[in-house]
Amino acid sequence: MSKTASTSELAIARNLYFNAPNNEQAATNFLAYIDGYDGYHATLLAYKAAAIAIMAKHYTLPTSKIKAVKKAVPIFEKAISLAPKNSEIRFLRFSVEMNIPKFLGMKDHLEEDKLQFINNFSAISDLDLKLKLRAFAIQYMNLSAAELLSLD
């Protein structure tokens, strides 16, 4: 995988992400694909963080789950520092944080990510991705009528 990321590398990461949450083998494949990425493409960094966090769902030991999520946090922070208005990155962090148990204290960015996601949604040019993210937002982001209209 290149440091800057090609369109096909990003497309592969996206496809792997959408299959990973409910399938342990898909999650393992996703992490294997992206874990070695050490470049500076913000979106790929966010997918790397998401892959690490998603694997936590499939681990048995609570300590392994916590360790994985804590490993993902600074990678998400780096991705967001590189592209703070990127809706796809905000979606990825939101989707991870919404699934973290509250007692771990790692749900600090839900409102911030939702706001940035909505405010910058129109910048997404990939129609398939836009439809998937919009469907996610409708189902999980508790959108107001005005927020929903802004996603059209």
N, C-alpha and C positions, 0 to 999 in steps of 0.2 A: 504494500500500500504506500502510495507516495505521501510526502509531507503535506502537499497542498490539496490533494484529493481530486479525483476525476469525477465526472458526472456519474459514471457507471459504479464507482466505489460508493458514492453516496446512495445511489439507487439500491445497491445490494444491502447496505446498512439499513435503509428504510424497510425493505422487505423483511429482513431478518428480525427487525424490531417488532413489527406488527404480528409476527408469528410467535414470538418468544414468551410473552407473559403466561400463557396457559399450557405450554408444552415444554417440558424440561429438556428434551433433546434439541428443540429449536433454540431454547435459551443458551444451551451449551454451544451450539453451532454459532450463534450470534456472538457470544463472548470470544470464542476461538477466532472468529473472523476479525474482530476489531480490537482485541485486548492488546496486541502489540503496537497499535497505532500510537506514535509519539510526535506527530506533527502539530501544526498550528491552525488547522482548519477547524473553526469553532463548532460547526455543526457535527463534524465527525467526532470531535472530543465529547460533545454532548451525547452522541450515540454510544460512545465508549462508556461514559458514566452510567447511562441507562442500562447497558448490557451487564455491567457489574452489579448494579442495584437489582435488576430483574433476577439474576442468579440467586440472590438472597432468598427469594420466594421459594426456591427449590432446595435450599439447604435444610438439613434436619436440625442441626444444633443452633440454638438461639445466639450463641456467641459468634458463630459463623455468619449468621444473618446480619448481626449488628456490624461486624467487621466489614462485610461487603458494602453495606450502605455507607459507613463512614469513609470507606475508600472512594466511593463515588462522589461524595460531597465536594472535595477540592477540585475534582475534574469538571464538575458542573460549574463551579465558581470561575474556573479559568475560561471555560467556553463562553460564559456570560460576560466576562470582562472583555473578551475579544469581540463579541457581537451582542451588546446589551439589548438591542431592539429586534433580535431575530425571533420571530414567533415560533419557529420550529424548535429552537432550543428551549424556549419558555414552556412550550407544550411538553417536551420531554421531562424537564424537571418537575413540572406540575404533576405529570402522570406518575412519577416516582413518589413524590412527596405525599400525594393523596392516599397512597397505599401504605405509608409508614405508620406504625402505631404511634398514637399521640404521646405516650409516655417517653418515647425516645427523644422528644424535643427537636425533631428535624422536619417540622412542617412550617417553617418560618416564612416561606416564600410564596405560598399559595395565592394570596391576593395580589401580590406584586407581579407574579408570573401571569395570572389571569389578565390583569390590566395590560401588561405589555403584549401579551398574545392578541388580545382584542384590538388594541391600538395599532398594531403593525400587521395584522392579518392580511390586509389587502396587498402587501408587498410579496406574498407568496405567489410565485409564477407557475409552479407545477400544479396543474389542475387536479390530478389524482390525489396528490398529497393534500391539497386544499380541501377536497371533499372528505378525506379521512379525518383531518384535523377538525373540520367543522362538525362532523358527526360526533367525534369525541367531546368537543366543547358542549354541544347540545345535551349530551347524555350526562356529563360529569361536572361541568363548571357552574351549574346553577345560574344560568344567564338571565338577565332581565330582558324585557321585550326590546328595549333600545340596544342592548348588547347583541342580542340575536340578530337584529336588523343590520348591525354593522358588519356581520359576517357574510352578508350577501354580496 
